[in-house]
Amino acid sequence: MSIHISAKPGEIANTVLLAGDPLRAKYIATNFLEDAQLVSMTRNAFYYTGQYKGKRITVGASGMGCPSIGIYSYELFTEYGADTIIRIGTCGAYTNELSLFDLINVDQAASESTFAKFAWGIHDELIPHQGKAFDRINAAAELTGHSLKRSNIHSSDIFYRKDPGTPAIAAAHQCLAVEMEAFALFANAQYTGKTAATLLTVSDIIPTHESISADEREKALLPMITVALEAAIMES
Ligand code: HPA
């Protein structure tokens, strides 16, 4: 048991898929895992451990933003012995070079967040994915016939802002899209020597205001879920 996760020791698998939304974690566990057991529901952040194609994995919730994923990923790495976390989520594209439903495997996360600096003395504003999970995602996409773009991402602390333009940090680091968590996940993995990757589905095109409708969302996320599950069970 950690402060924010009530699973018993041994109830979290080595590889964890983290979705922002607890109900998405529940949806994945219910529809894709066999023998899924609910191992934590502290604060309604559901964590399920079960089998995917005979291999044990955990699917859980990170919440939104660097502070929230910072807490969950740190406790998973340090108190439950997780060695790999794959975040799955959505992002908003800064450019119409991207289309709705595109899949992005995040190479490096850029952020104005002070999380890495004040948590670990990591002063970089750009932190790379850690370990081999990024390569496993690429291989899993190839295996399952899904095309994947590799890009840097802006991990913003802000969802609503007055200026509709692309923020300077995103332009400086060729970030094609924005989400809110990868930077803290990568910082925690770098500090603890663990493995972390982030796989995203484009849900919004910011310049044109297009977005995936609520009805489309469940089906739209299936390619990402499939690729992430295959990556989770792949030998590195
Ligand atoms: N901003 C931040 N995070 C997001 C967005 C966005 O526009 N879309 C999906 N996740």
py3Dmol code that shows the C-alpha trace and the ligand (Angstrom):
import py3Dmol

protein = """\
ATOM      1  CA  MET A   1       0.000   0.000   0.000  1.00  0.00           C
ATOM      2  CA  SER A   2       1.297   3.469  -0.887  1.00  0.00           C
ATOM      3  CA  ILE A   3      -0.254   6.822  -0.041  1.00  0.00           C
ATOM      4  CA  HIS A   4      -2.356   6.980  -3.209  1.00  0.00           C
ATOM      5  CA  ILE A   5      -2.622   3.321  -4.287  1.00  0.00           C
ATOM      6  CA  SER A   6      -4.126   0.643  -2.045  1.00  0.00           C
ATOM      7  CA  ALA A   7      -2.951  -2.478  -3.935  1.00  0.00           C
ATOM      8  CA  LYS A   8      -1.161  -5.033  -1.768  1.00  0.00           C
ATOM      9  CA  PRO A   9       2.499  -5.826  -2.415  1.00  0.00           C
ATOM     10  CA  GLY A  10       2.735  -8.037  -5.519  1.00  0.00           C
ATOM     11  CA  GLU A  11      -0.640  -6.973  -6.928  1.00  0.00           C
ATOM     12  CA  ILE A  12       0.860  -4.569  -9.492  1.00  0.00           C
ATOM     13  CA  ALA A  13       2.526  -6.098 -12.567  1.00  0.00           C
ATOM     14  CA  ASN A  14       5.986  -5.135 -13.830  1.00  0.00           C
ATOM     15  CA  THR A  15       4.419  -3.335 -16.786  1.00  0.00           C
ATOM     16  CA  VAL A  16       1.677  -0.781 -16.228  1.00  0.00           C
ATOM     17  CA  LEU A  17      -0.486   0.998 -18.807  1.00  0.00           C
ATOM     18  CA  LEU A  18      -1.609   4.367 -17.468  1.00  0.00           C
ATOM     19  CA  ALA A  19      -4.633   6.166 -18.908  1.00  0.00           C
ATOM     20  CA  GLY A  20      -5.619   9.595 -17.622  1.00  0.00           C
ATOM     21  CA  ASP A  21      -9.244   8.596 -17.059  1.00  0.00           C
ATOM     22  CA  PRO A  22     -10.101   5.895 -14.502  1.00  0.00           C
ATOM     23  CA  LEU A  23     -13.075   4.793 -16.609  1.00  0.00           C
ATOM     24  CA  ARG A  24     -10.797   4.250 -19.577  1.00  0.00           C
ATOM     25  CA  ALA A  25      -8.595   2.028 -17.385  1.00  0.00           C
ATOM     26  CA  LYS A  26     -11.733   0.114 -16.384  1.00  0.00           C
ATOM     27  CA  TYR A  27     -12.860  -0.153 -20.030  1.00  0.00           C
ATOM     28  CA  ILE A  28      -9.493  -1.604 -21.081  1.00  0.00           C
ATOM     29  CA  ALA A  29      -9.389  -4.050 -18.167  1.00  0.00           C
ATOM     30  CA  THR A  30     -12.967  -5.188 -18.770  1.00  0.00           C
ATOM     31  CA  ASN A  31     -12.688  -5.570 -22.530  1.00  0.00           C
ATOM     32  CA  PHE A  32      -9.089  -6.667 -23.083  1.00  0.00           C
ATOM     33  CA  LEU A  33      -7.749  -8.404 -19.953  1.00  0.00           C
ATOM     34  CA  GLU A  34      -8.542 -11.874 -18.705  1.00  0.00           C
ATOM     35  CA  ASP A  35      -8.997 -12.468 -14.973  1.00  0.00           C
ATOM     36  CA  ALA A  36      -8.832  -8.724 -14.311  1.00  0.00           C
ATOM     37  CA  GLN A  37      -8.818  -7.988 -10.581  1.00  0.00           C
ATOM     38  CA  LEU A  38      -9.506  -4.505  -9.215  1.00  0.00           C
ATOM     39  CA  VAL A  39      -6.442  -3.960  -7.005  1.00  0.00           C
ATOM     40  CA  SER A  40      -6.884  -0.293  -6.049  1.00  0.00           C
ATOM     41  CA  MET A  41      -9.666   2.268  -6.109  1.00  0.00           C
ATOM     42  CA  THR A  42      -8.280   4.946  -3.818  1.00  0.00           C
ATOM     43  CA  ARG A  43      -9.768   8.289  -4.958  1.00  0.00           C
ATOM     44  CA  ASN A  44     -11.595   6.309  -7.682  1.00  0.00           C
ATOM     45  CA  ALA A  45      -8.287   5.937  -9.568  1.00  0.00           C
ATOM     46  CA  PHE A  46      -8.959   2.346 -10.629  1.00  0.00           C
ATOM     47  CA  TYR A  47      -6.084  -0.122 -11.054  1.00  0.00           C
ATOM     48  CA  TYR A  48      -6.705  -3.571 -12.517  1.00  0.00           C
ATOM     49  CA  THR A  49      -4.220  -6.411 -12.854  1.00  0.00           C
ATOM     50  CA  GLY A  50      -4.933  -9.244 -15.288  1.00  0.00           C
ATOM     51  CA  GLN A  51      -3.590 -11.196 -18.231  1.00  0.00           C
ATOM     52  CA  TYR A  52      -3.206 -10.081 -21.826  1.00  0.00           C
ATOM     53  CA  LYS A  53      -2.363 -13.019 -24.122  1.00  0.00           C
ATOM     54  CA  GLY A  54      -1.139 -14.905 -21.067  1.00  0.00           C
ATOM     55  CA  LYS A  55       1.119 -12.130 -19.746  1.00  0.00           C
ATOM     56  CA  ARG A  56       0.407 -10.231 -16.570  1.00  0.00           C
ATOM     57  CA  ILE A  57      -0.110  -6.497 -16.838  1.00  0.00           C
ATOM     58  CA  THR A  58      -1.704  -3.706 -14.820  1.00  0.00           C
ATOM     59  CA  VAL A  59      -3.924  -0.974 -16.277  1.00  0.00           C
ATOM     60  CA  GLY A  60      -4.606   2.072 -14.135  1.00  0.00           C
ATOM     61  CA  ALA A  61      -5.326   5.782 -13.988  1.00  0.00           C
ATOM     62  CA  SER A  62      -2.833   8.654 -13.821  1.00  0.00           C
ATOM     63  CA  GLY A  63      -5.278  11.565 -13.537  1.00  0.00           C
ATOM     64  CA  MET A  64      -4.557  14.767 -15.445  1.00  0.00           C
ATOM     65  CA  GLY A  65      -1.414  16.882 -15.432  1.00  0.00           C
ATOM     66  CA  CYS A  66       2.181  16.516 -14.269  1.00  0.00           C
ATOM     67  CA  PRO A  67       1.438  16.671 -10.516  1.00  0.00           C
ATOM     68  CA  SER A  68      -1.044  13.791 -10.740  1.00  0.00           C
ATOM     69  CA  ILE A  69       0.943  11.441 -13.011  1.00  0.00           C
ATOM     70  CA  GLY A  70       4.011  12.441 -10.984  1.00  0.00           C
ATOM     71  CA  ILE A  71       2.437  10.933  -7.858  1.00  0.00           C
ATOM     72  CA  TYR A  72       1.089   7.720  -9.413  1.00  0.00           C
ATOM     73  CA  SER A  73       4.143   6.900 -11.520  1.00  0.00           C
ATOM     74  CA  TYR A  74       6.539   7.522  -8.608  1.00  0.00           C
ATOM     75  CA  GLU A  75       4.597   5.221  -6.285  1.00  0.00           C
ATOM     76  CA  LEU A  76       4.333   2.532  -8.996  1.00  0.00           C
ATOM     77  CA  PHE A  77       8.081   2.676  -9.687  1.00  0.00           C
ATOM     78  CA  THR A  78       9.344   2.939  -6.124  1.00  0.00           C
ATOM     79  CA  GLU A  79       6.753   1.189  -3.927  1.00  0.00           C
ATOM     80  CA  TYR A  80       5.367  -1.472  -6.270  1.00  0.00           C
ATOM     81  CA  GLY A  81       8.508  -2.304  -8.248  1.00  0.00           C
ATOM     82  CA  ALA A  82       6.949  -1.503 -11.640  1.00  0.00           C
ATOM     83  CA  ASP A  83       9.734  -1.328 -14.211  1.00  0.00           C
ATOM     84  CA  THR A  84       7.831  -0.034 -17.236  1.00  0.00           C
ATOM     85  CA  ILE A  85       5.004   2.493 -17.551  1.00  0.00           C
ATOM     86  CA  ILE A  86       3.337   3.183 -20.885  1.00  0.00           C
ATOM     87  CA  ARG A  87       1.068   6.211 -20.806  1.00  0.00           C
ATOM     88  CA  ILE A  88      -1.830   6.172 -23.271  1.00  0.00           C
ATOM     89  CA  GLY A  89      -3.732   9.380 -23.846  1.00  0.00           C
ATOM     90  CA  THR A  90      -5.011  12.018 -26.202  1.00  0.00           C
ATOM     91  CA  CYS A  91      -3.396  15.176 -27.532  1.00  0.00           C
ATOM     92  CA  GLY A  92      -4.263  18.358 -29.368  1.00  0.00           C
ATOM     93  CA  ALA A  93      -2.382  18.998 -32.627  1.00  0.00           C
ATOM     94  CA  TYR A  94      -0.787  22.418 -33.101  1.00  0.00           C
ATOM     95  CA  THR A  95      -0.659  21.886 -36.854  1.00  0.00           C
ATOM     96  CA  ASN A  96      -2.910  20.492 -39.534  1.00  0.00           C
ATOM     97  CA  GLU A  97       0.031  18.368 -40.680  1.00  0.00           C
ATOM     98  CA  LEU A  98      -1.558  15.969 -38.173  1.00  0.00           C
ATOM     99  CA  SER A  99      -5.051  14.510 -38.566  1.00  0.00           C
ATOM    100  CA  LEU A 100      -7.636  13.332 -36.080  1.00  0.00           C
ATOM    101  CA  PHE A 101      -6.975   9.717 -35.016  1.00  0.00           C
ATOM    102  CA  ASP A 102      -3.225   9.872 -35.822  1.00  0.00           C
ATOM    103  CA  LEU A 103      -1.093   7.891 -33.369  1.00  0.00           C
ATOM    104  CA  ILE A 104       2.008   9.537 -31.924  1.00  0.00           C
ATOM    105  CA  ASN A 105       4.841   7.754 -30.161  1.00  0.00           C
ATOM    106  CA  VAL A 106       6.457  10.470 -28.057  1.00  0.00           C
ATOM    107  CA  ASP A 107      10.186  10.863 -28.522  1.00  0.00           C
ATOM    108  CA  GLN A 108      10.837  13.737 -26.081  1.00  0.00           C
ATOM    109  CA  ALA A 109       8.525  15.835 -23.891  1.00  0.00           C
ATOM    110  CA  ALA A 110       9.063  19.604 -23.601  1.00  0.00           C
ATOM    111  CA  SER A 111       7.571  21.528 -20.705  1.00  0.00           C
ATOM    112  CA  GLU A 112       7.541  24.843 -18.848  1.00  0.00           C
ATOM    113  CA  SER A 113       6.701  22.743 -15.768  1.00  0.00           C
ATOM    114  CA  THR A 114       9.067  23.041 -12.789  1.00  0.00           C
ATOM    115  CA  PHE A 115       8.317  19.416 -11.829  1.00  0.00           C
ATOM    116  CA  ALA A 116      11.631  17.869 -12.925  1.00  0.00           C
ATOM    117  CA  LYS A 117      13.725  20.723 -11.600  1.00  0.00           C
ATOM    118  CA  PHE A 118      12.250  20.833  -8.108  1.00  0.00           C
ATOM    119  CA  ALA A 119      11.657  17.086  -7.748  1.00  0.00           C
ATOM    120  CA  TRP A 120      14.977  15.776  -9.047  1.00  0.00           C
ATOM    121  CA  GLY A 121      17.269  18.652  -9.971  1.00  0.00           C
ATOM    122  CA  ILE A 122      16.742  17.843 -13.666  1.00  0.00           C
ATOM    123  CA  HIS A 123      16.991  21.264 -15.286  1.00  0.00           C
ATOM    124  CA  ASP A 124      16.241  20.232 -18.890  1.00  0.00           C
ATOM    125  CA  GLU A 125      13.049  21.527 -20.457  1.00  0.00           C
ATOM    126  CA  LEU A 126      13.133  18.550 -22.835  1.00  0.00           C
ATOM    127  CA  ILE A 127      13.178  15.010 -21.385  1.00  0.00           C
ATOM    128  CA  PRO A 128      13.348  11.905 -23.617  1.00  0.00           C
ATOM    129  CA  HIS A 129      11.295   8.728 -23.301  1.00  0.00           C
ATOM    130  CA  GLN A 130      13.237   6.250 -21.143  1.00  0.00           C
ATOM    131  CA  GLY A 131      14.396   2.728 -21.981  1.00  0.00           C
ATOM    132  CA  LYS A 132      13.096   0.372 -24.643  1.00  0.00           C
ATOM    133  CA  ALA A 133       9.312   0.875 -24.425  1.00  0.00           C
ATOM    134  CA  PHE A 134       9.418   3.443 -27.252  1.00  0.00           C
ATOM    135  CA  ASP A 135      11.028   0.834 -29.534  1.00  0.00           C
ATOM    136  CA  ARG A 136       8.503  -1.783 -28.387  1.00  0.00           C
ATOM    137  CA  ILE A 137       5.655   0.576 -29.346  1.00  0.00           C
ATOM    138  CA  ASN A 138       7.165   1.042 -32.815  1.00  0.00           C
ATOM    139  CA  ALA A 139       7.503  -2.731 -33.199  1.00  0.00           C
ATOM    140  CA  ALA A 140       3.959  -3.327 -31.886  1.00  0.00           C
ATOM    141  CA  ALA A 141       2.524  -0.816 -34.390  1.00  0.00           C
ATOM    142  CA  GLU A 142       4.304  -2.599 -37.214  1.00  0.00           C
ATOM    143  CA  LEU A 143       3.144  -5.986 -35.968  1.00  0.00           C
ATOM    144  CA  THR A 144      -0.500  -4.880 -35.783  1.00  0.00           C
ATOM    145  CA  GLY A 145      -0.449  -2.850 -39.026  1.00  0.00           C
ATOM    146  CA  HIS A 146      -1.015   0.580 -37.460  1.00  0.00           C
ATOM    147  CA  SER A 147       0.887   3.585 -38.704  1.00  0.00           C
ATOM    148  CA  LEU A 148       2.599   5.690 -36.120  1.00  0.00           C
ATOM    149  CA  LYS A 149       4.247   9.109 -36.129  1.00  0.00           C
ATOM    150  CA  ARG A 150       7.208   9.838 -33.879  1.00  0.00           C
ATOM    151  CA  SER A 151       7.292  13.346 -32.489  1.00  0.00           C
ATOM    152  CA  ASN A 152       8.284  15.540 -29.601  1.00  0.00           C
ATOM    153  CA  ILE A 153       5.303  16.644 -27.526  1.00  0.00           C
ATOM    154  CA  HIS A 154       4.526  19.703 -25.438  1.00  0.00           C
ATOM    155  CA  SER A 155       3.495  18.669 -21.904  1.00  0.00           C
ATOM    156  CA  SER A 156       1.597  21.779 -20.862  1.00  0.00           C
ATOM    157  CA  ASP A 157       0.257  22.685 -17.417  1.00  0.00           C
ATOM    158  CA  ILE A 158      -2.490  24.614 -19.189  1.00  0.00           C
ATOM    159  CA  PHE A 159      -5.532  23.346 -21.050  1.00  0.00           C
ATOM    160  CA  TYR A 160      -7.325  26.706 -21.450  1.00  0.00           C
ATOM    161  CA  ARG A 161      -5.259  29.752 -22.416  1.00  0.00           C
ATOM    162  CA  LYS A 162      -6.079  33.174 -23.890  1.00  0.00           C
ATOM    163  CA  ASP A 163      -3.444  33.067 -26.651  1.00  0.00           C
ATOM    164  CA  PRO A 164      -4.483  30.628 -29.402  1.00  0.00           C
ATOM    165  CA  GLY A 165      -0.979  30.577 -30.970  1.00  0.00           C
ATOM    166  CA  THR A 166       1.563  27.772 -30.550  1.00  0.00           C
ATOM    167  CA  PRO A 167       3.548  28.361 -27.322  1.00  0.00           C
ATOM    168  CA  ALA A 168       7.237  29.253 -27.756  1.00  0.00           C
ATOM    169  CA  ILE A 169       8.529  26.065 -26.104  1.00  0.00           C
ATOM    170  CA  ALA A 170       6.526  23.906 -28.519  1.00  0.00           C
ATOM    171  CA  ALA A 171       7.876  25.799 -31.529  1.00  0.00           C
ATOM    172  CA  ALA A 172      11.444  25.646 -30.168  1.00  0.00           C
ATOM    173  CA  HIS A 173      11.360  21.840 -29.851  1.00  0.00           C
ATOM    174  CA  GLN A 174       9.268  20.910 -32.913  1.00  0.00           C
ATOM    175  CA  CYS A 175       6.366  19.664 -30.794  1.00  0.00           C
ATOM    176  CA  LEU A 176       3.539  18.866 -33.190  1.00  0.00           C
ATOM    177  CA  ALA A 177       0.968  18.468 -30.405  1.00  0.00           C
ATOM    178  CA  VAL A 178       0.151  19.111 -26.740  1.00  0.00           C
ATOM    179  CA  GLU A 179      -0.851  16.937 -23.804  1.00  0.00           C
ATOM    180  CA  MET A 180      -0.243  17.345 -20.088  1.00  0.00           C
ATOM    181  CA  GLU A 181       1.634  14.370 -18.549  1.00  0.00           C
ATOM    182  CA  ALA A 182       4.560  12.849 -20.471  1.00  0.00           C
ATOM    183  CA  PHE A 183       7.186  15.228 -19.044  1.00  0.00           C
ATOM    184  CA  ALA A 184       6.629  14.216 -15.406  1.00  0.00           C
ATOM    185  CA  LEU A 185       6.427  10.524 -16.303  1.00  0.00           C
ATOM    186  CA  PHE A 186       9.731  10.710 -18.210  1.00  0.00           C
ATOM    187  CA  ALA A 187      11.355  12.733 -15.382  1.00  0.00           C
ATOM    188  CA  ASN A 188      10.362  10.135 -12.770  1.00  0.00           C
ATOM    189  CA  ALA A 189      11.586   7.290 -14.971  1.00  0.00           C
ATOM    190  CA  GLN A 190      14.875   9.056 -15.638  1.00  0.00           C
ATOM    191  CA  TYR A 191      15.434   9.696 -11.928  1.00  0.00           C
ATOM    192  CA  THR A 192      14.527   6.163 -10.854  1.00  0.00           C
ATOM    193  CA  GLY A 193      16.281   4.434 -13.784  1.00  0.00           C
ATOM    194  CA  LYS A 194      13.015   2.904 -15.044  1.00  0.00           C
ATOM    195  CA  THR A 195      11.350   2.621 -18.456  1.00  0.00           C
ATOM    196  CA  ALA A 196       8.612   4.951 -19.720  1.00  0.00           C
ATOM    197  CA  ALA A 197       6.911   5.766 -22.997  1.00  0.00           C
ATOM    198  CA  THR A 198       3.847   7.726 -24.102  1.00  0.00           C
ATOM    199  CA  LEU A 199       1.499   6.798 -26.925  1.00  0.00           C
ATOM    200  CA  LEU A 200      -1.110   9.365 -27.939  1.00  0.00           C
ATOM    201  CA  THR A 201      -4.131   9.648 -30.226  1.00  0.00           C
ATOM    202  CA  VAL A 202      -4.798  13.048 -31.810  1.00  0.00           C
ATOM    203  CA  SER A 203      -8.221  14.053 -30.471  1.00  0.00           C
ATOM    204  CA  ASP A 204      -8.217  17.750 -31.417  1.00  0.00           C
ATOM    205  CA  ILE A 205      -6.758  19.911 -34.181  1.00  0.00           C
ATOM    206  CA  ILE A 206      -6.259  23.213 -32.408  1.00  0.00           C
ATOM    207  CA  PRO A 207      -6.055  25.607 -35.442  1.00  0.00           C
ATOM    208  CA  THR A 208      -9.220  24.264 -37.075  1.00  0.00           C
ATOM    209  CA  HIS A 209     -11.164  23.387 -33.867  1.00  0.00           C
ATOM    210  CA  GLU A 210     -11.882  19.879 -35.207  1.00  0.00           C
ATOM    211  CA  SER A 211     -12.231  17.219 -32.557  1.00  0.00           C
ATOM    212  CA  ILE A 212     -13.222  13.585 -32.136  1.00  0.00           C
ATOM    213  CA  SER A 213     -16.827  13.532 -30.944  1.00  0.00           C
ATOM    214  CA  ALA A 214     -17.786  11.886 -27.667  1.00  0.00           C
ATOM    215  CA  ASP A 215     -19.473   9.078 -29.660  1.00  0.00           C
ATOM    216  CA  GLU A 216     -16.367   8.415 -31.717  1.00  0.00           C
ATOM    217  CA  ARG A 217     -13.968   8.405 -28.773  1.00  0.00           C
ATOM    218  CA  GLU A 218     -14.306   4.804 -27.648  1.00  0.00           C
ATOM    219  CA  LYS A 219     -13.775   3.368 -31.131  1.00  0.00           C
ATOM    220  CA  ALA A 220     -11.148   5.996 -31.967  1.00  0.00           C
ATOM    221  CA  LEU A 221      -8.910   4.827 -29.153  1.00  0.00           C
ATOM    222  CA  LEU A 222      -8.893   1.140 -30.127  1.00  0.00           C
ATOM    223  CA  PRO A 223      -5.740   1.319 -32.304  1.00  0.00           C
ATOM    224  CA  MET A 224      -3.843   3.003 -29.444  1.00  0.00           C
ATOM    225  CA  ILE A 225      -5.078   0.465 -26.906  1.00  0.00           C
ATOM    226  CA  THR A 226      -4.133  -2.450 -29.179  1.00  0.00           C
ATOM    227  CA  VAL A 227      -0.651  -1.120 -29.889  1.00  0.00           C
ATOM    228  CA  ALA A 228      -0.028  -0.347 -26.205  1.00  0.00           C
ATOM    229  CA  LEU A 229      -1.167  -3.799 -25.060  1.00  0.00           C
ATOM    230  CA  GLU A 230       1.043  -5.515 -27.652  1.00  0.00           C
ATOM    231  CA  ALA A 231       3.988  -3.301 -26.640  1.00  0.00           C
ATOM    232  CA  ALA A 232       3.351  -4.097 -22.975  1.00  0.00           C
ATOM    233  CA  ILE A 233       3.798  -7.844 -23.488  1.00  0.00           C
ATOM    234  CA  MET A 234       6.667  -7.649 -25.968  1.00  0.00           C
ATOM    235  CA  GLU A 235      10.064  -8.912 -24.834  1.00  0.00           C
ATOM    236  CA  SER A 236      12.655  -6.152 -25.032  1.00  0.00           C
TER     237      SER A 236
END
"""
ligand_1 = """\
10
HPA
N -4.393 20.488 -24.666
C -3.858 19.726 -23.702
N -4.070 18.431 -23.603
C -4.870 17.855 -24.519
C -5.462 18.587 -25.534
C -5.204 19.967 -25.627
O -5.709 20.683 -26.507
N -6.223 17.734 -26.270
C -6.099 16.509 -25.710
N -5.271 16.580 -24.652
"""
view = py3Dmol.view(width=600, height=400)
view.addModel(protein, "pdb")
view.setStyle({"model": 0}, {"cartoon": {"style": "trace"}})
view.addModel(ligand_1, "xyz")
view.setStyle({"model": 1}, {"stick": {}})
view.zoomTo()
view.show()
